Amino acid sequence: MKCVFRKGKVLGMDMKEFIKEAERLNVLGIQVTKDNKMEAEWYKEAQCRRNVYSVTKSFTSCAVGFAVQEGLLSLDEKLTEAFSEDLPEVVDDHLKAATVRDLLTMCLGQEDSHLMAEQRPLYEEDDWVKMVLEIPFAYKPGTHFVYSNVGPYLAGILVQRRSGCDLVSYLTPRLFSHLGIKRPMWETDPMGNSFGAGGLFLTLSELHKFGLFYLNKGKWNGKQLLSEKWIEESTKPSDTEYYSYLFWRGEYNSYRADGKYSQISMVLPDQNAVVSLVAECRQGEELMRALYDLVCSKL
């Protein structure tokens, strides 16, 4: 077990109170950076690459940003154009209205969640693109929030098709190599495509770097890699107040990459801070409350 406190505001009893909660809630490590300086870090066990689950979605959002920046796709493009070869025989009006932007907001228009972890091993179909586009679009896109893996999966597929490579290969020269992240493992679908909604493996430090990249609005080591405009657009509230483009919104004007069992990298622009943690927590709401009250409120 390792506990390190550095000079700054995240010191003393405030952080120690959080660590008591962290141990109870099975947090495995936390890093806190403010003003681009590491203020505190604590580890229950040594770092290793772990499945960060739906944090992956935020990396897919980032990949979409690079693709938009490079002119490979447009958020206003209709899904009927982007996936013209994969459409069902009957295309309903709501599917006709859906755009690439709708893939990023959890307001795609389908009624239920699909491609979730417990569902994926059970599908008989190998072509998941055609499979999910056959699911009825019950609602007008942008009107109903339904948390599902369909949108980020299709967004990742579109980036791969337009770029001609998988998401790891696409992000390596644009993001990973700059952040010092060696080629990571990423779950694939039965056709070998990177699964844009989950299954990326990272260490806590690698996850934290991603948060810092967003805090610094797409700049790393003095170089603007991803446009500041995209960072701002993709992290502000969209059709809901609590979600943006595959990032969750939260208290203190924060936004975060957030995965199952509390894999988190939270960006707090107003405090110029990033808080990241990895965990095996089954009480996510309790942990978020502790994080807000005992860490974020002290920054």
N, C-alpha and C positions, 0 to 999 in steps of 0.2 A: 504494500500500500504506500502511496506517495501523496504528500500534501505539500504544496509550495505556495507561499504567499509572497507577492512582490509589492514594491512600493506603489501606492495608489489608493483609491477609494474602496476597492473590494478587499478589505482587510478585517482581521479581528473576528469578533463574535458573530458578525453578520454572515460571513462566509462559513464559519464553523457551524452555525445553526442550519444552514442549507446542507452541509455535509452530513449532519445527523439525519436529516430527511433523505438525503441521497442514498445513504447506506441502507436505510429502511426500505426505500423504494427500488433498490437494486440498480442504481446508477453505477456505471462502470468507469466513467471518467468525465471530466468537465474542463473546458478551457474558457477563460474570460479575457477578452482584449478590449481595451479602451484607448482611444487616441493612438491606435496602431501599436500599442505596447501591451504585452501580455501582463495582466494584472494578477491573475490567479489560475492555478491549474491543480487538479487533484485526480488521482487514479486509484481505483480499487484493484485493478489488475493491469498488467502490461498491455500496451496498445497492439492490436492486430487488425487486419482487415475483416470487417464484419458486414453482413447484409444490412444496408441502410434503408431497405424497403422503399417506402414512397418518397423519401428524400430524392430518389431517382427522378421523380417527376420534375423536380426543380432543375436538374441537370438537362432534362429534355427541353424544358422551357428555355434554358440557356442555349441549347443547340438550335432551337427554332430562331432565337435572336440572331445567332451568327448567320443562319440561312437567309433570314430577312435582310440582314446587312449586306450579304453577298448577292442579293437579287435572285436567289434560288426559289423563293416562294413569297407569297403575299398573304397577310392575315385576312384580307378581304376575298380571297379566292374561294369559290364555291367548292364544297366537297364533291359535288357531281362532276366538276372539272378535274379536281385533284385525283379522284379515284374513279375516273370514268370507266375503266376496265373491270371494276370490282363491284359495280352496282347490282342490286337485285333486279328482277324482271319488272317489278312494279316499284317505282320511286314515288313515295308520298310527298306531299307538299312541304312538310316540315324538313325532310331530308333535302329537298331542293333548295330550301332557304338557308341551310347550315353552311357556315364558312370555316376556314381554318382557325379563326379566332375562337370559335365555339368549342374547338377541341381543347382549349387551354383553361376554360373557366368553370368546368363542371356543370355547365348549363347547356349541354349538347342537345337535349330534347328526348332522350330515351328515359323510360320510366324506372328501370331497375339498374342495379350495379352488375357489371359483367367483367370478365377476365380477372376476377379477384383470385387471391392466392389459393383458396380452397377449391376454386372452380377449374383452374387451368389444367391440373393433371387429369381431369375427367373428360375433357372434350375429345370427341372422336374426330372432329375436323382438324386438319393441319393448316388450312388457309384461314387464319383468324381475321384477316382483313375482310374478305367476303362474308365470313360468318357474322361479324359484328355489324356490318352495314345492312344485313338482312333483318336485324332486330328492329322492330317498329319504333319510329320516332313519334312518341305519343304527344309531345308538347312542341310548341314553337320554340326554336332555339333561343336561349337567353332569358327564358321565363321561369324555369324550374331548376333549382340546384339539386343534383343527384350525384353523390360521390361515386365515381366509377373509374375503372382503368381504361375504358374504351378511348376516351379523348386523348390522353397522353400517349397511349399505344399508337393510335393513328398518326398523331403528330410526329412521333419518332419514326414511323414508317415513311412518312412523306419526306422528312429530312434525308433519310437513307436513300430513298429512290432518287431524289434530286441531286444528291452529292455523289452517289455511286459507291458508297462505302458504309460500313456499320457505324453506330454512334460512337464507339470507342475510337475507331480510326478517324472519325470526323472531328471529335473533340480533342484528340491528342495534340495536334500541332496548333490548335486555336486556343486551348485552355490548359489541358493537363500538363503539357511539357513546361509551360510558363510557370505553373504553380508548383512544379517539382513533384507531380503525381505520376509515378510510373504506371504503365498501361494496366488499368484495373480490370477485374473480372466483371462481367455484366451478363445477366440472364438473357437467354434468347428464346424466341418462339420456335415452333416445330419446323419452320422454314429457314431458320438460322438468322433471323433478324433480331437486332437488339430490342429487348422489351422495354419500351420507353416509360412504362409505368412503375417499374420496380426491378429489384434484383441487382443493383449496383453494389459493389463491395469496396469499402473505404475504411481507413483508420480515422480516429477522432481528429488527428492533426490535419489530415487531408480534407475532411469535412469542414473543419474550421477555416481552412484557407479559402474554401468556396464562399463561406460567409464574408470573409474579409474582402474577397474580390467584388462582391456585391456592395458591401459598405463603401468601397472606394469607387463605386459606379463604373465598373468595367475596366478599371486601370490596375496594372500590376507592374511593379518596379519601374514606374514612370511611363509606361507604355499603355496607351488606350487600346485594349484588345476588342472590347465589345462596347457599342455606343452607349453613352450615358442616357440618351433618350430611350433606348430599349430597356435599360435597367429601371428607369423611372416608370415607364409604361407598364412593364410586366410585374411590378411589385405594388402598384396602387390598387385600391378596391376596384373590382369590375362590376358585374351585375349583382354581386352581393357585397356586403360591407366586410365580410370575413375571408374573402378569397380573391386572389388576383390571377395571374397566369401561372398556375401550378405552384403557387406559394400561398401559404396560409397567412392571414392578417391577425394581429393580436393587440394586446394592451401596450401602452407606451408608444403608440404609432409604430409598432414593430411588424416585421414580416419574417416568415421562417420557412425553411425546408424542413419537412416534418415526416418522419417515417414510423412505422409500426413499432411498438414497444419503446417509444420515446427516443428515437434517433433525431436529433434536432440541431440545426444551426440557425440561430435567431439573430437577425440584424436589427439594431436599434439606431436609426439614423440620427435622432434627436440627441442621443447620448454619445454618438460616435463610437458605438460599441458593438461587439459580436459576442454572443454566448453560445457555445456548442457543447453538446453532450451525447454520449452513447449510453445505452441502458438496455436492460431486460425487464422493463417495468410494465406491470399489468394494471397499474393505477395511474393512468396518464393524466387525468384531470387533477389529481392530488399533486403530481409532480409539477405540472404547469403552474398551479397555484403557488407552490413553494418557490419555483423559479421566478415568478413575477414578484412575490412579496419579499423574498430573502436575497435576491440577486439584482434583478432589473431595477427595483425601486431604490437601490443603493448606488447605482452608477452615476 
